[in-house]
Amino acid sequence: MDTAQSENLRCDVLVIGGGPAGSTVSALLADKGWRVVLLEKERYPRFHIGESLLPMNLPILERLGVLEQVEAIGIPKYGAHFVSDDYPDQDQTYYFSFALDKNHPHAYEVRRSEFDHLLLKNSASKGVEVHEGVRVTHVELADGAVVQAKDEHGQIRHWRARQVIDASGRHTFLATRLGSKQKNPRHASAAIFGHFKNAQRLPGRDAGNISIFWFKHGWLWMIPLHDGIMSVGAVCWPEYLKTRRATPPEDFLWQTIGLCPGVSERMQSATLLGEARATGNYSYCSSRLYGDGWLLVGDAFAFVDPVFSSGVYLAMNSACLGAEVVDARLRDTAAAPRLARAYERRVRRGLRTFSWFIYRFTAPPMHHLFMAPSNRFRMQEAVISVLAGDVFGKTPISRPLILFKAIYYAASARYLAGSLRAWWRRRRNAGATFTSGTTPLDQSG
Ligand SMILES: Cc1cc2nc3c(=O)[nH]c(=O)nc-3n(C[C@H](O)[C@H](O)[C@H](O)COP(=O)(O)OP(=O)(O)OC[C@H]3O[C@@H](n4cnc5c(N)ncnc54)[C@H](O)[C@@H]3O)c2cc1C
């Protein structure tokens, strides 16, 4: 690698990627007075999937100073609506106002093209040097990092940074190169999705709620966005997605919707806007979160099934914690290694809490516990706290969650045959890979 340097290409921190994690970590570090360069390979606004936020995202948006802007582009979301054909006329809405901590009763649904753009502009307004249309192509980790990138005209540029933060999302730039990325064998699903006009919304105050539907090949979502748009998608077992063969993705998405009466009923007058997109086998985790001069934040570290809309929140939360580690390293304080270890513990703990529910979401006992909930020992309030993202704070969720898990395992015995089928399906799919054919999802996932 040609490492010819010029003075103006030096920085304290170089951030790879300008999604929610990259914009958050750079804004916070610029606020602390560091010279931060952010390289984003796309030009914004650009499409991205992942439109449903969690209530615990809001304090982070406030800290960044963008809450009012998000309110202006978002639709208030007061809860998550769960629907299952196995439990007709029994759909359940889990309202965030019923969480253990009642202080965060809503979140927002946002178009990611707008949300990500306002976050990126916010980091630029705080002094971050943002370069769009610049793709990082090589990183050499020695005494900080030398980063090579290519702009849209094919010109190669280099930066020398004291710290490099990988926020490249599912592209997992550093974890792939370091060989630390591990496919998650416990959740090998894939997704197909699109934006629609004229899909039916829920009535009144519930109009902004996300709807989640179980169906025999996985689950579907409906997320209402502004301008009358509805994001609709399905997360399915790869074996089902493989049956698409030569079917155009748009037709396959409609066929999939047709398999779920709850969704197709609300889609009778709907039309697809633009193309349908798909993403392949997608759960993974990096075995390392940080090393000398580098750190991973957001999806660059791990990705789990989005059934509980946890991705953006976990990404921004890890960015907040990661900013503290990098700041301590730049100041060369003795606390830096301890902060890095605490960072790893917290990030992995948040992921574990969500994963326990996610891995079991389509298993019959969980299906039953969600559709026939009980608030004995405040179990339902604790589950809603998880759905709100309240997994890092002081809210006492542990005891009611232990009870919920105990009841889940007891119910597993009752649903033994179905549980074994779900377990066996997970195992069989663990090895399978799905290629999305004509519409690969790259930056959008
Ligand atoms: C089907 C599906 C549905 C989802 N639904 C939800 C949901 O409802 N709610 C939710 O919270 N989350 C959801 N998610 C997850 C959510 O999209 C992600 O968790 C979130 O976007 C992670 O943010 P990030 O900043 O880590 O990565 P990203 O948002 O992916 O940002 C990474 C950025 O890095 C850039 N980049 C990549 N490589 C390079 C490079 N070499 N050089 C320069 N730039 C680079 C990319 O262009 C991109 O802009 C969903 C995900 C999927 C796949």
The ligand as a Gaussian input file, in Angstrom:
#p B3LYP/6-31G(d) Opt

LIG

0 1
 C      -34.527000      -6.994000       6.934000
 C      -34.054000      -6.088000       8.044000
 C      -34.993000      -5.379000       8.820000
 C      -34.554000      -4.546000       9.845000
 N      -35.485000      -3.871000      10.604000
 C      -35.073000      -3.088000      11.637000
 C      -35.994000      -2.316000      12.404000
 O      -37.199000      -2.315000      12.147000
 N      -35.511000      -1.561000      13.431000
 C      -34.174000      -1.515000      13.728000
 O      -33.797000      -0.833000      14.680000
 N      -33.276000      -2.193000      12.983000
 C      -33.678000      -2.962000      11.956000
 N      -32.758000      -3.620000      11.203000
 C      -31.340000      -3.510000      11.582000
 C      -30.768000      -2.140000      11.224000
 O      -30.958000      -1.893000       9.863000
 C      -29.273000      -2.112000      11.558000
 O      -29.069000      -2.724000      12.803000
 C      -28.702000      -0.677000      11.604000
 O      -28.811000      -0.046000      10.364000
 C      -27.230000      -0.724000      12.048000
 O      -26.619000       0.537000      11.928000
 P      -25.049000       0.662000      11.591000
 O      -24.742000       2.119000      11.611000
 O      -24.276000      -0.256000      12.427000
 O      -24.917000       0.091000      10.090000
 P      -25.552000       0.660000       8.745000
 O      -26.786000       1.396000       9.037000
 O      -25.663000      -0.488000       7.812000
 O      -24.466000       1.685000       8.194000
 C      -23.244000       1.256000       7.689000
 C      -22.752000       2.271000       6.665000
 O      -21.408000       1.964000       6.322000
 C      -21.217000       2.201000       4.944000
 N      -20.066000       1.404000       4.503000
 C      -19.993000       0.057000       4.413000
 N      -18.772000      -0.335000       3.974000
 C      -18.068000       0.808000       3.791000
 C      -16.741000       1.070000       3.347000
 N      -15.886000       0.071000       3.002000
 N      -16.309000       2.359000       3.265000
 C      -17.161000       3.384000       3.590000
 N      -18.436000       3.184000       3.996000
 C      -18.881000       1.921000       4.121000
 C      -22.547000       1.764000       4.322000
 O      -22.742000       2.370000       3.066000
 C      -23.553000       2.230000       5.366000
 O      -24.066000       3.506000       5.084000
 C      -33.169000      -4.422000      10.125000
 C      -32.246000      -5.097000       9.330000
 C      -32.666000      -5.925000       8.292000
 C      -31.644000      -6.641000       7.452000

